[in-house]
Amino acid sequence: MTSTASTPPATARAVRSPRSARARALLLALWRGRAADAAWVRPAFLGLLALTAVLYVWNLSANGWANAFYSAAVQAGASNWEAFLYGSSDAGNSITVDKPPASLWVMALSVRLFGLSSFSILLPEAIMGVLTVALVCAIVRRHLSPQAGLIAGAVTALTPVATLMFRFNNPDALLVLLVTLATYLTMRGIEDGRVRWVLWAGVAIGFAFLTKQLQAFLILPVLVGVYLYASPRRLGTRFAHLFGALGVLVVSAGWWVAVVTLVPAGTRPYIGGSQDDSFLELTFGYNGLGRLTGNETGSVTGGGGNAGGGMWGETGIGRLFSGEFGTQIAWLLPAALALLVVGVVVLWRRPRVDGARVAVLLLGGTLVVTGLAFSFGAGIIHPYYSVALAPAIGGLVGAGGWLLWQRRGALWARIIAAVVVLGTTWWSVVLMAQASSFLPWLRVVVVMAGVLAAVALIALPVLRAFTPIAVAAALVAALAAPLAWSVNTTLTAHTGSLPTAGPAVAAGFGGRGGFGGGMRQGFGQGTFRGFGGQGAQGFQPPQGGFGATTQGFAGGMRGGAGGLLGGDTTVASALVRALQSNASDYTWAAAAVGSQNAASYQLASGEAVMPLGGFNGSDPSPTLAEFEQYVVDGKVHWFIGGGGIGRSNGGSSASSEIAAWVEANFTSTTIGGVTVYDLTSGSAVAGA
């Protein structure tokens, strides 16, 4: 009888061995990195990314729905493909969010894969943060050193506002990743002169535009200018490459713009943030030039560009260094500016195509152009916008610090390094003093480390054994405070539209006495009702515990930045049941003034809630006549009273008119402490 025995084990191992060998070779290559690298380089790089991932993912669900405005849109996009395409606030597709939808696409796909939860919404943001840190490392290390790249990545990762926004669902995380990717690709294009890198950079900027519109273009003068200056190709070829990049940028961003523009208005959602249902108006007005001029019709307020300041603070060079802007981004901003000058001076005589000089010019140009736009913009601006500066600051600190270290044999280099360390130490103490009750002993540690580092740097030629001490002390002086602020951010819940990293500061824009502090209480209790409406204050997702503040390191600190513009909101179970009752019979289970207000009820019930007037309640969507027709057609079940701003800064008063019409034509009732109106109980006639 013929034997049917299986292949002997030794033979099976022999058959599998080539595939196993390839897998082992791939893993070894990933672990070792470049052949010329020292054995420690790749493990250190992977270790940095692993620690960054821990910092960004740990306690992630404590943020709950984070910015409920975007979480509601993610929920809608995960359940309805039309809402996914347009970035609608609700599955009924009444209105979009006031940004293009690229960042929502990533989060909605995550929700489709893993189900709706705080973690599935926020995990992609944390991954974007890790990838951004990896790109900053790559930009700096390619032409400087692995040490410089690791320092650059660590500074970026530990910037408090980066820790905040890579754990939050605003569009800024994807924007920063794409802009950093475009910088890396442009540098690669300058290295070898091949057009493919520049074309891919155009794609990255195109999708960055679909993330946060014209803010993505702030970096274009830098990328174009450095490429024209440093590319090894002939000048005519350089221009041809850039025109090609412009073409792919237009295509990668323009396809969605074309869809929105060409589809008839009545068959798509209203473009939120605009006053005439126009994406172009949104691009060049509310989300574009209006951010610089302050002319933003329908926004919460006008700009404050005069000397006396305004709702958005006083403009000028000092803006990024003051109040919560300072504690969000400015810990190493002075050092980065000083090291930018060092880098330009030290590398000035190198060839035009020198990679180290290209990296410094790209990073320095990004920091200067973006920083000036934020400093002098008279329109809406929040401290968390400054996350766009984090990669440039990290990259310049890593690059400039390494250039000085290479020249440590020269007295001038050691003096400059000591001055930078002492200046950073002093500035850290100034910033830490704004939260005087938070780890007061840390100021002593930073001062001692800074002084020790400065002395050791000056004495290096005499006391060479002090080299490790100088490096370690300098890193402690520079990074201890940002690390503490970042860890506090990780351990503290953050919700709403105006999150801030670290412990609350004593004063300034966003502090207790500034926009985010004193104004927070005014908005929360006055005319605006905190966007929560009656009884809708402080929504906690059903899982519970999202709003809790971890004790210990974060104990005694603020529990997030909610309150103003949509913090966590609690929706009573009785109201949730009412919204869910026969919800499939209606296009919208309810309507409420303002997207933040509507988002609370939508996330709690899982049903579509129409946000009257969009984010601020000041968009003409829907008009009173349109809403009356919706009611006659039986498309809306409930109207939820309270919440929203209504007409603002010249915007539409349609949402206020609708609220008045409902109050005049329907009988109110209270469910779960909230005033609601059953729109199916009356005999309203459209146009009445």
C-alpha positions as CSV (number, residue, x, y, z in Angstrom):
1,M,0.0,0.0,0.0
2,T,1.3,3.5,-0.9
3,S,2.2,5.5,2.1
4,T,0.3,8.8,2.6
5,A,2.4,10.0,5.4
6,S,2.9,13.8,5.7
7,T,6.1,15.6,4.9
8,P,8.7,14.9,7.6
9,P,9.2,17.7,10.0
10,A,12.7,18.4,8.9
11,T,11.5,18.7,5.3
12,A,8.7,21.0,6.3
13,R,11.2,23.3,8.1
14,A,13.4,23.3,5.0
15,V,10.4,24.3,2.8
16,R,9.5,27.1,5.2
17,S,13.0,28.3,5.8
18,P,13.3,30.8,2.8
19,R,10.2,32.6,3.8
20,S,11.2,32.6,7.5
21,A,14.6,33.9,6.5
22,R,13.1,36.8,4.5
23,A,10.9,37.6,7.5
24,R,13.8,37.6,9.8
25,A,15.8,39.7,7.4
26,L,13.0,42.2,7.2
27,L,12.6,42.4,11.0
28,L,16.4,42.8,11.3
29,A,16.5,45.6,8.8
30,L,13.7,47.4,10.6
31,W,15.5,47.0,13.8
32,R,19.0,47.9,12.6
33,G,18.0,50.7,10.1
34,R,20.8,52.0,7.9
35,A,23.9,49.8,7.6
36,A,26.1,52.7,8.6
37,D,24.2,53.4,11.8
38,A,25.5,52.4,15.2
39,A,23.7,49.5,16.8
40,W,21.9,51.8,19.2
41,V,20.3,54.1,16.6
42,R,17.3,52.2,15.4
43,P,16.4,50.8,18.9
44,A,16.6,54.4,20.2
45,F,14.4,55.6,17.4
46,L,11.8,52.9,17.9
47,G,11.9,53.5,21.6
48,L,11.1,57.2,21.1
49,L,8.1,56.3,18.9
50,A,7.0,53.7,21.5
51,L,7.2,56.2,24.3
52,T,5.4,58.8,22.2
53,A,2.6,56.3,21.5
54,V,2.2,55.6,25.3
55,L,2.0,59.3,26.0
56,Y,-0.6,59.9,23.3
57,V,-2.7,56.8,23.9
58,W,-2.6,56.4,27.6
59,N,-5.9,57.4,29.3
60,L,-7.2,58.4,25.8
61,S,-10.8,57.7,26.5
62,A,-10.8,60.1,29.4
63,N,-11.5,62.8,26.8
64,G,-14.9,61.3,26.1
65,W,-16.3,62.7,22.9
66,A,-13.5,65.4,23.0
67,N,-15.0,68.1,20.7
68,A,-18.6,66.8,20.4
69,F,-19.0,69.0,17.2
70,Y,-16.6,66.7,15.3
71,S,-17.5,63.5,17.1
72,A,-21.2,64.0,16.0
73,A,-20.0,64.4,12.4
74,V,-17.8,61.3,12.7
75,Q,-20.8,59.4,14.0
76,A,-22.9,60.7,11.0
77,G,-20.2,59.8,8.5
78,A,-19.8,56.3,10.0
79,S,-23.5,55.6,9.4
80,N,-24.2,57.4,6.2
81,W,-21.9,57.6,3.1
82,E,-23.3,60.9,1.9
83,A,-22.6,62.4,5.3
84,F,-19.1,60.9,5.1
85,L,-18.4,62.5,1.7
86,Y,-19.6,66.0,2.6
87,G,-18.6,66.0,6.3
88,S,-22.2,66.5,7.5
89,S,-23.0,67.3,11.1
90,D,-25.9,64.8,11.1
91,A,-26.9,61.7,9.1
92,G,-29.9,63.7,7.8
93,N,-27.4,65.8,5.9
94,S,-28.8,69.2,6.8
95,I,-25.4,71.0,7.1
96,T,-21.7,70.3,7.1
97,V,-19.1,71.1,9.7
98,D,-17.3,74.4,9.0
99,K,-14.2,72.7,7.6
100,P,-13.5,70.3,4.7
101,P,-14.0,66.6,5.8
102,A,-10.5,65.0,5.4
103,S,-9.9,64.6,9.1
104,L,-13.4,63.3,9.6
105,W,-12.9,60.6,6.9
106,V,-10.0,59.1,8.9
107,M,-12.0,59.0,12.1
108,A,-15.2,57.8,10.5
109,L,-13.3,54.9,8.9
110,S,-11.9,54.0,12.3
111,V,-15.4,54.0,13.7
112,R,-16.7,51.8,10.8
113,L,-13.9,49.3,11.7
114,F,-14.1,49.3,15.5
115,G,-17.5,50.7,16.3
116,L,-18.4,54.1,17.8
117,S,-16.5,54.9,20.9
118,S,-14.3,57.6,22.2
119,F,-11.2,55.4,21.7
120,S,-12.0,54.6,18.1
121,I,-12.5,58.3,17.3
122,L,-9.3,59.5,19.0
123,L,-6.9,56.6,18.2
124,P,-6.2,57.8,14.6
125,E,-5.2,61.2,16.1
126,A,-2.6,59.6,18.4
127,I,-1.2,57.6,15.4
128,M,-0.9,60.8,13.5
129,G,1.2,62.2,16.3
130,V,3.6,59.3,16.3
131,L,4.0,59.5,12.5
132,T,4.7,63.3,12.8
133,V,7.4,62.6,15.4
134,A,8.9,60.0,13.1
135,L,8.9,62.5,10.2
136,V,10.6,65.2,12.3
137,C,13.3,62.7,13.3
138,A,13.8,61.8,9.6
139,I,14.0,65.4,8.4
140,V,16.7,66.3,10.9
141,R,18.8,63.1,11.0
142,R,19.2,62.7,7.2
143,H,21.9,65.4,7.0
144,L,22.8,66.0,10.6
145,S,23.0,63.0,12.9
146,P,20.8,60.4,14.7
147,Q,21.3,62.2,17.9
148,A,20.0,65.4,16.4
149,G,17.0,63.6,15.0
150,L,16.1,62.0,18.3
151,I,16.3,65.3,20.1
152,A,14.1,66.9,17.5
153,G,11.6,64.1,17.8
154,A,11.5,64.3,21.6
155,V,11.0,68.0,21.6
156,T,8.1,67.7,19.2
157,A,6.5,64.8,21.1
158,L,6.8,66.6,24.5
159,T,5.5,70.0,23.3
160,P,2.3,70.3,25.5
161,V,0.0,71.4,22.8
162,A,1.2,68.5,20.6
163,T,0.3,66.1,23.4
164,L,-3.1,67.8,23.6
165,M,-4.0,67.9,19.9
166,F,-2.7,64.4,19.0
167,R,-5.2,63.1,21.6
168,F,-8.1,65.3,20.3
169,N,-10.4,65.1,17.3
170,N,-10.0,68.6,15.9
171,P,-8.5,68.8,12.3
172,D,-5.1,70.1,13.5
173,A,-3.6,66.6,14.0
174,L,-4.0,65.6,10.4
175,L,-3.0,69.1,9.2
176,V,0.3,69.0,11.1
177,L,1.1,65.5,9.8
178,L,0.4,66.4,6.2
179,V,2.4,69.6,6.3
180,T,5.3,67.9,8.0
181,L,5.1,65.2,5.3
182,A,5.2,67.8,2.6
183,T,8.3,69.3,4.2
184,Y,10.0,65.9,4.2
185,L,9.1,65.2,0.6
186,T,10.3,68.5,-0.6
187,M,13.7,67.9,1.1
188,R,13.9,64.5,-0.6
189,G,13.2,66.2,-3.9
190,I,16.0,68.7,-3.4
191,E,18.4,65.9,-2.5
192,D,18.1,64.0,-5.8
193,G,16.3,66.4,-8.1
194,R,13.6,63.8,-9.0
195,V,10.2,65.3,-9.6
196,R,8.2,62.5,-8.0
197,W,9.0,63.8,-4.5
198,V,7.7,67.3,-5.3
199,L,4.6,65.9,-6.8
200,W,3.9,63.9,-3.7
201,A,4.5,67.0,-1.7
202,G,1.7,68.7,-3.8
203,V,-0.6,65.8,-2.9
204,A,0.1,66.2,0.8
205,I,-0.7,69.9,0.7
206,G,-3.8,69.3,-1.4
207,F,-5.2,66.9,1.3
208,A,-4.0,69.4,4.0
209,F,-6.3,71.9,2.3
210,L,-9.1,69.4,2.6
211,T,-8.3,69.3,6.3
212,K,-8.2,73.0,7.3
213,Q,-8.3,75.0,4.1
214,L,-6.0,78.0,3.7
215,Q,-3.9,77.3,6.8
216,A,-2.4,74.5,4.8
217,F,-1.0,77.1,2.3
218,L,1.0,79.0,4.9
219,I,3.9,76.7,4.3
220,L,3.8,77.0,0.4
221,P,6.0,80.1,0.2
222,V,8.6,78.2,2.2
223,L,8.5,75.0,0.2
224,V,8.5,76.9,-3.1
225,G,11.2,79.3,-2.1
226,V,13.6,76.7,-0.7
227,Y,13.1,74.4,-3.7
228,L,13.8,77.1,-6.2
229,Y,16.9,78.1,-4.3
230,A,18.4,74.8,-3.4
231,S,17.3,72.2,-6.0
232,P,20.2,70.8,-8.0
233,R,18.2,71.0,-11.3
234,R,18.3,73.8,-13.8
235,L,16.1,76.8,-13.0
236,G,13.7,76.1,-15.8
237,T,13.4,72.5,-14.6
238,R,12.7,73.7,-11.0
239,F,9.8,75.8,-12.2
240,A,8.5,72.9,-14.3
241,H,8.6,70.6,-11.2
242,L,6.8,73.2,-9.2
243,F,4.1,73.7,-11.8
244,G,3.6,70.0,-11.8
245,A,3.3,70.0,-8.0
246,L,0.7,72.8,-8.3
247,G,-1.2,70.7,-10.8
248,V,-1.4,67.7,-8.5
249,L,-2.2,69.9,-5.6
250,V,-5.2,71.3,-7.5
251,V,-6.4,67.8,-8.4
252,S,-5.9,66.3,-4.9
253,A,-7.9,69.1,-3.3
254,G,-10.0,70.2,-6.2
255,W,-11.9,67.0,-6.9
256,W,-13.9,67.5,-3.6
257,V,-14.3,71.2,-4.2
258,A,-15.7,70.4,-7.6
259,V,-18.2,67.9,-6.2
260,V,-19.4,70.4,-3.7
261,T,-19.6,73.3,-6.2
262,L,-21.2,71.4,-9.1
263,V,-23.8,69.4,-7.1
264,P,-27.0,71.5,-6.9
265,A,-27.5,73.1,-3.5
266,G,-30.8,71.4,-2.9
267,T,-29.4,67.9,-3.2
268,R,-26.4,68.3,-0.8
269,P,-26.0,69.6,2.7
270,Y,-25.6,73.3,3.3
271,I,-22.0,74.4,3.6
272,G,-21.6,75.2,7.3
273,G,-19.7,78.4,8.2
274,S,-20.8,80.2,5.1
275,Q,-23.6,82.7,4.7
276,D,-24.5,81.9,1.1
277,D,-24.0,78.1,1.0
278,S,-20.7,78.6,-0.7
279,F,-17.5,76.6,-0.1
280,L,-15.5,79.3,-1.8
281,E,-16.9,81.9,0.6
282,L,-16.0,79.6,3.5
283,T,-12.5,79.2,2.1
284,F,-11.7,82.9,1.6
285,G,-13.8,84.3,4.3
286,Y,-14.6,82.6,7.6
287,N,-11.7,80.0,7.3
288,G,-9.4,82.1,5.1
289,L,-8.4,85.7,4.9
290,G,-10.9,86.5,7.6
291,R,-8.6,84.8,10.1
292,L,-6.0,87.4,9.2
293,T,-8.3,90.5,8.9
294,G,-10.9,89.6,11.5
295,N,-13.7,90.0,9.0
296,E,-15.5,86.7,9.6
297,T,-19.3,87.1,9.1
298,G,-21.2,84.8,11.3
299,S,-18.4,84.0,13.7
300,V,-18.6,84.2,17.4
301,T,-17.1,87.7,17.4
302,G,-15.0,90.1,15.3
303,G,-11.3,90.2,15.5
304,G,-9.2,92.1,18.0
305,G,-6.3,93.4,15.9
306,N,-6.0,96.8,17.5
307,A,-3.6,97.8,20.3
308,G,-6.3,97.3,22.9
309,G,-6.9,93.8,21.8
310,G,-10.3,92.2,21.5
311,M,-12.1,88.9,21.9
312,W,-9.1,87.1,20.3
313,G,-6.5,88.9,22.2
314,E,-3.9,91.6,21.3
315,T,-2.0,90.9,18.2
316,G,1.8,91.3,17.9
317,I,5.0,89.4,18.3
318,G,4.3,88.8,22.0
319,R,1.1,86.8,21.4
320,L,2.8,83.4,21.2
321,F,4.8,84.0,24.4
322,S,1.9,85.2,26.6
323,G,-0.8,83.5,28.6
324,E,-1.8,80.0,27.6
325,F,-0.1,80.4,24.2
326,G,3.1,80.5,26.1
327,T,2.5,77.3,28.1
328,Q,1.1,75.5,25.1
329,I,4.0,76.1,22.6
330,A,6.6,78.6,23.8
331,W,8.8,76.5,26.1
332,L,11.5,76.1,23.5
333,L,10.4,78.8,21.0
334,P,13.1,81.3,22.1
335,A,15.7,78.5,21.9
336,A,14.5,77.5,18.4
337,L,14.7,81.1,17.1
338,A,18.2,81.5,18.5
339,L,19.3,78.1,17.1
340,L,17.8,79.1,13.7
341,V,20.2,82.0,13.6
342,V,23.0,79.7,14.6
343,G,22.2,77.2,11.9
344,V,21.9,79.9,9.2
345,V,25.2,81.5,10.2
346,V,27.2,78.2,10.6
347,L,25.9,76.7,7.4
348,W,26.0,79.8,5.3
349,R,29.1,79.0,3.3
350,R,28.1,75.5,2.5
351,P,27.0,74.6,-1.1
352,R,23.5,75.7,-2.1
353,V,22.3,72.1,-2.2
354,D,23.7,71.2,1.2
355,G,21.1,68.9,3.0
356,A,21.7,70.3,6.5
357,R,21.2,73.9,5.3
358,V,18.1,72.8,3.4
359,A,16.6,71.3,6.5
360,V,17.3,74.4,8.6
361,L,15.8,76.7,5.9
362,L,12.7,74.6,5.6
363,L,12.1,74.3,9.4
364,G,13.1,77.9,10.0
365,G,10.9,79.2,7.2
366,T,7.9,77.3,8.5
367,L,8.4,78.6,12.1
368,V,8.8,82.2,11.0
369,V,5.9,82.3,8.4
370,T,3.4,80.4,10.5
371,G,4.4,82.2,13.7
372,L,3.9,85.6,12.1
373,A,0.5,84.6,10.8
374,F,-0.6,83.5,14.2
375,S,0.9,86.5,15.9
376,F,-0.7,89.2,13.7
377,G,-4.0,87.4,12.7
378,A,-6.9,89.5,13.9
379,G,-9.6,86.8,13.4
380,I,-10.5,83.8,15.4
381,I,-7.5,82.1,16.9
382,H,-7.1,79.7,19.8
383,P,-4.0,78.6,21.6
384,Y,-4.2,75.1,20.3
385,Y,-3.7,76.3,16.7
386,S,0.0,76.7,17.8
387,V,0.5,72.9,17.4
388,A,1.4,73.8,13.8
389,L,4.7,75.2,15.2
390,A,5.7,72.1,17.1
391,P,7.6,70.2,14.4
392,A,9.5,73.3,13.3
393,I,10.5,74.1,16.9
394,G,11.5,70.5,17.6
395,G,13.5,70.3,14.3
396,L,15.4,73.5,14.9
397,V,16.3,72.6,18.5
398,G,17.6,69.3,17.4
399,A,19.5,70.6,14.3
400,G,20.8,73.8,16.0
401,G,21.8,72.1,19.1
402,W,23.8,69.5,17.2
403,L,25.6,72.1,15.1
404,L,26.8,73.8,18.3
405,W,27.8,70.5,19.8
406,Q,29.9,69.6,16.8
407,R,31.8,72.9,17.4
408,R,32.1,72.5,21.2
409,G,35.8,72.9,20.9
410,A,35.4,76.5,20.1
411,L,34.8,78.9,22.9
412,W,32.1,80.9,21.0
413,A,30.1,77.7,20.5
414,R,30.2,76.8,24.1
415,I,29.2,80.3,25.2
416,I,26.3,80.4,22.8
417,A,25.2,76.9,24.0
418,A,25.4,78.0,27.6
419,V,23.5,81.2,27.0
420,V,20.7,79.2,25.1
421,V,20.5,76.7,28.0
422,L,20.3,79.5,30.7
423,G,17.8,81.5,28.6
424,T,15.6,78.4,28.3
425,T,15.9,77.7,32.0
426,W,14.8,81.3,32.9
427,W,12.0,81.1,30.4
428,S,10.8,77.8,31.7
429,V,10.7,79.2,35.3
430,V,8.6,82.2,34.0
431,L,6.1,79.9,32.3
432,M,5.9,77.5,35.2
433,A,5.2,80.4,37.6
434,Q,1.8,80.9,35.7
435,A,0.7,77.7,37.4
436,S,2.4,78.3,40.7
437,S,0.7,75.4,42.6
438,F,1.7,72.8,40.0
439,L,4.8,70.9,41.1
440,P,6.6,73.9,42.6
441,W,9.7,71.8,43.3
442,L,10.2,71.3,39.5
443,R,11.3,74.9,39.2
444,V,14.2,74.2,41.5
445,V,15.2,71.1,39.5
446,V,15.1,73.0,36.3
447,V,17.2,75.9,37.6
448,M,19.8,73.5,39.1
449,A,20.0,71.5,35.9
450,G,20.3,74.7,33.8
451,V,23.1,76.2,35.8
452,L,25.0,72.9,36.0
453,A,24.6,72.4,32.2
454,A,25.9,75.9,31.5
455,V,28.9,75.5,33.7
456,A,29.7,72.1,32.4
457,L,29.5,73.3,28.8
458,I,31.9,76.2,29.4
459,A,34.3,73.8,31.2
460,L,34.3,71.0,28.7
461,P,37.9,71.4,27.4
462,V,39.2,71.2,31.0
463,L,36.8,68.6,32.4
464,R,36.0,66.2,29.6
465,A,34.5,63.8,32.0
466,F,31.7,66.4,32.4
467,T,30.5,65.7,28.9
468,P,27.6,63.3,29.8
469,I,26.7,65.6,32.7
470,A,26.5,68.6,30.4
471,V,24.2,66.8,28.0
472,A,22.0,65.2,30.6
473,A,21.6,68.5,32.5
474,A,20.8,70.5,29.4
475,L,18.1,68.0,28.4
476,V,16.6,68.2,31.9
477,A,16.6,72.0,31.9
478,A,15.0,72.0,28.4
479,L,12.5,69.2,28.6
480,A,11.5,68.6,32.3
481,A,8.8,71.3,32.3
482,P,7.3,70.4,28.9
483,L,7.3,66.8,30.0
484,A,5.4,67.6,33.2
485,W,2.9,69.7,31.2
486,S,2.4,66.9,28.7
487,V,2.0,64.2,31.4
488,N,-0.6,66.3,33.1
489,T,-2.3,66.7,29.8
490,T,-2.4,62.9,29.4
491,L,-3.8,62.4,32.8
492,T,-6.5,65.1,32.6
493,A,-9.8,64.9,30.7
494,H,-10.2,67.5,27.9
495,T,-13.5,68.2,26.2
496,G,-15.1,71.0,24.2
497,S,-13.9,73.3,21.4
498,L,-11.3,75.2,23.4
499,P,-9.0,72.6,25.0
500,T,-5.7,73.7,26.6
501,A,-2.7,71.5,27.6
502,G,-1.3,71.3,31.1
503,P,-2.6,72.8,34.4
504,A,-4.6,76.0,34.2
505,V,-2.5,79.2,34.1
506,A,-3.2,82.2,36.3
507,A,-3.9,84.7,33.6
508,G,-3.9,85.5,29.9
509,F,-5.7,84.3,26.8
510,G,-7.4,81.2,27.9
511,G,-6.4,81.4,31.5
512,R,-8.6,81.9,34.5
513,G,-8.7,85.6,33.9
514,G,-8.6,85.4,30.1
515,F,-10.7,84.2,27.2
516,G,-10.8,80.6,28.4
517,G,-11.3,81.4,32.0
518,G,-13.3,84.4,32.9
519,M,-15.2,84.3,29.6
520,R,-15.8,80.6,30.1
521,Q,-18.1,81.4,33.0
522,G,-19.8,84.3,31.2
523,F,-20.6,82.2,28.1
524,G,-21.6,79.2,30.2
525,Q,-24.2,81.0,32.3
526,G,-25.3,84.0,30.3
527,T,-26.9,84.6,27.0
528,F,-25.3,81.7,25.3
529,R,-26.1,79.0,27.9
530,G,-22.7,77.3,27.1
531,F,-24.1,75.7,24.0
532,G,-25.5,73.1,26.2
533,G,-29.1,74.3,26.4
534,Q,-31.3,73.7,29.4
535,G,-30.3,70.6,31.2
536,A,-27.7,69.7,28.6
537,Q,-24.7,70.7,30.6
538,G,-21.8,68.2,30.8
539,F,-22.7,65.3,28.6
540,Q,-21.0,62.0,29.7
541,P,-20.9,59.2,27.2
542,P,-22.9,56.1,28.4
543,Q,-19.7,54.2,29.3
544,G,-19.3,56.7,32.2
545,G,-16.2,58.1,33.7
546,F,-15.0,59.9,30.6
547,G,-15.0,63.2,32.4
548,A,-13.1,62.0,35.5
549,T,-9.7,63.5,36.3
550,T,-7.0,61.1,37.2
551,Q,-5.8,61.8,40.7
552,G,-2.2,62.0,41.8
553,F,-0.1,63.8,39.1
554,A,-3.2,65.5,37.7
555,G,-4.9,65.9,41.0
556,G,-6.1,69.4,41.8
557,M,-5.8,70.4,38.1
558,R,-8.7,71.4,35.9
559,G,-10.7,68.5,34.5
560,G,-10.5,69.5,30.9
561,A,-11.3,72.6,29.1
562,G,-15.0,72.2,28.7
563,G,-17.7,74.7,29.5
564,L,-17.2,77.1,26.6
565,L,-18.2,76.1,23.1
566,G,-19.3,72.6,23.9
567,G,-17.8,70.8,26.9
568,D,-19.1,67.4,28.0
569,T,-22.9,67.5,28.3
570,T,-25.2,65.2,30.2
571,V,-28.5,64.1,28.5
572,A,-31.1,62.6,30.8
573,S,-32.1,59.0,30.0
574,A,-35.7,60.0,29.7
575,L,-34.9,62.5,26.9
576,V,-32.7,59.9,25.2
577,R,-35.7,57.5,25.1
578,A,-37.9,60.2,23.7
579,L,-35.5,61.0,20.9
580,Q,-35.1,57.3,20.1
581,S,-38.9,56.7,20.1
582,N,-40.0,56.0,16.5
583,A,-36.9,57.7,15.2
584,S,-36.9,55.7,12.0
585,D,-40.1,57.5,11.0
586,Y,-38.3,60.9,10.8
587,T,-35.3,62.3,8.9
588,W,-34.3,64.0,12.1
589,A,-35.2,62.9,15.6
590,A,-34.9,66.5,16.8
591,A,-33.7,69.9,15.9
592,A,-31.6,72.2,18.2
593,V,-30.0,75.6,17.8
594,G,-26.2,75.3,17.2
595,S,-24.1,72.3,16.3
596,Q,-22.6,71.9,19.7
597,N,-26.0,71.8,21.3
598,A,-27.3,69.3,18.7
599,A,-24.2,67.1,19.0
600,S,-24.9,66.4,22.6
601,Y,-28.3,64.9,21.9
602,Q,-27.1,63.2,18.7
603,L,-24.3,61.4,20.4
604,A,-26.4,60.4,23.4
605,S,-29.3,59.0,21.3
606,G,-27.5,57.8,18.2
607,E,-30.1,59.5,16.1
608,A,-29.8,62.4,13.7
609,V,-30.4,65.8,15.2
610,M,-30.5,68.9,13.0
611,P,-28.2,71.7,14.1
612,L,-30.1,74.9,13.3
613,G,-27.7,77.6,12.2
614,G,-24.6,75.4,12.2
615,F,-21.7,75.8,14.6
616,N,-22.6,79.2,15.9
617,G,-26.3,79.1,15.2
618,S,-25.7,82.0,12.8
619,D,-25.8,80.2,9.4
620,P,-29.0,80.6,7.4
621,S,-29.6,76.8,7.4
622,P,-32.4,76.1,7.4
623,T,-34.4,79.2,6.8
624,L,-37.7,79.6,8.7
625,A,-39.7,78.7,5.5
626,E,-37.6,75.6,5.0
627,F,-38.0,74.5,8.6
628,E,-41.7,75.0,8.5
629,Q,-41.9,72.7,5.4
630,Y,-39.8,70.1,7.1
631,V,-42.3,70.1,10.0
632,V,-45.3,69.9,7.6
633,D,-43.7,67.0,5.9
634,G,-43.2,65.2,9.2
635,K,-39.4,65.1,8.9
636,V,-38.6,66.4,12.4
637,H,-40.0,65.0,15.6
638,W,-38.8,67.2,18.5
639,F,-37.5,70.8,18.9
640,I,-35.1,71.2,21.8
641,G,-35.2,74.6,23.5
642,G,-32.2,76.6,24.7
643,G,-28.6,76.6,23.5
644,G,-26.7,78.2,20.7
645,I,-25.7,81.8,20.0
646,G,-28.1,82.7,17.2
647,R,-27.3,85.8,15.1
648,S,-23.6,86.6,15.6
649,N,-21.2,89.1,14.0
650,G,-23.6,89.9,11.1
651,G,-24.7,86.4,10.6
652,S,-28.2,85.1,10.0
653,S,-30.9,85.2,12.5
654,A,-32.8,82.3,11.0
655,S,-32.3,80.0,14.0
656,S,-33.7,82.6,16.4
657,E,-36.7,83.0,14.1
658,I,-37.3,79.3,14.0
659,A,-37.1,79.1,17.8
660,A,-39.6,81.9,18.1
661,W,-41.9,80.2,15.5
662,V,-41.8,76.9,17.4
663,E,-42.6,78.6,20.7
664,A,-45.6,80.4,19.2
665,N,-47.1,77.4,17.5
666,F,-46.3,74.4,19.7
667,T,-46.8,73.5,23.3
668,S,-43.7,73.0,25.4
669,T,-43.1,70.1,27.8
670,T,-40.2,69.2,30.0
671,I,-38.3,65.9,29.6
672,G,-35.3,65.2,31.7
673,G,-35.1,68.8,32.8
674,V,-35.0,70.1,29.2
675,T,-37.7,72.1,27.5
676,V,-38.8,70.3,24.3
677,Y,-41.6,70.7,21.7
678,D,-43.3,67.8,19.9
679,L,-43.5,69.1,16.3
680,T,-45.9,66.3,15.4
681,S,-48.5,67.4,17.9
682,G,-49.7,70.6,16.2
683,S,-51.2,71.7,13.0
684,A,-48.6,74.0,11.7
685,V,-48.9,75.0,8.1
686,A,-45.8,76.0,6.0
687,G,-45.7,79.7,5.5
688,A,-48.2,80.4,8.2
